[in-house]
Amino acid sequence: MSAPLVAVQDLRVRRGGLTVLEIPALTVAAGEVLAVIGPNGAGKSTLLQALALLVPAEMTYTFAGRTAVLPQEALALRQQMAAVFSESLLLDASVFDNVALGLRLRRVDRRTAAARVHAWLDKLGVAHLAGRPARTLSSGEAQRVSLARALVLEPRLLFLDEPFASLDVLGRAALRQDLRPLLKEAGITALFVTHDFTEILPLADRVAVLAGGRLVQAGTPAAVFRRPADATVASLVQAAADLGRLVGGDNGIG
């Protein structure tokens, strides 16, 4: 496996005097897609926000082999990251202007920015929507535009928080199929939060399972699926296997 792009030790997030997340150690290797899964309230989104330096957290944070001084260096590190959430959160502007916004804020010259915007819209299959108002898009189109807005920044680390949650089953399947090749081609490291084990196999190299704000298991999808560490992981694996049998597909679980 590649060297870690991100490594954290002794991670704690406290709210209202309570520790809501406590992770002794976690790494995300350069170029890998790490899926984070667990039941509701497990701390998945909190972990993403902490690693994205969006919420206060106690931790030793190493990025690209260098231990960061936080919070002083948080802004500089966030400029090497991007995030996509379950809701597209597009501005009331054209698709092109939405995707170009981050490049304009970073003062990328207009010609370079336009070329990058059109390239990523094309890769995500929505180039024909460049001039359309974002408010007229379907949910699937809007989420592809949100991904283009993140990927056009060429981040070293991409955070995906339930990115398929708002999509119907066909839109979810299509975007899930397209996303992994794009990430691998661009060499982008990603942390992918989901509540659905069935989304892991098409996307993830490795999976981390949270429960009660703790990391209960981490490993390859095959290792986690075949050798669940505890009852929580076993129940999640079983639910995914049952869903696979229900739809009559081979989900690779079991």
Secondary structure, 3 states (H helix, E strand, C coil): CCCEEEEEEEEEEEECCEEEEEEEEEEEECCCEEEEECCCCCCHHHHHHHHCCCCCCEEEEEECCEECCCCCCHHHHHCCEEEECCCCCCCCCEHHHHHHHHHHHCCCCHHHHHHHHHHHHHHCCCHHHCCCEHHHCCHHHHHHHHHHHHHCCCCCEEEEECCCCCCCHHHHHHHHHHHHHHHHHHCCEEEEECCCHHHCCCCCCEEEEEECCEEEEEECHHHHHHCCCCHHHHHHHHHHHHHHHHHCCCCCCC
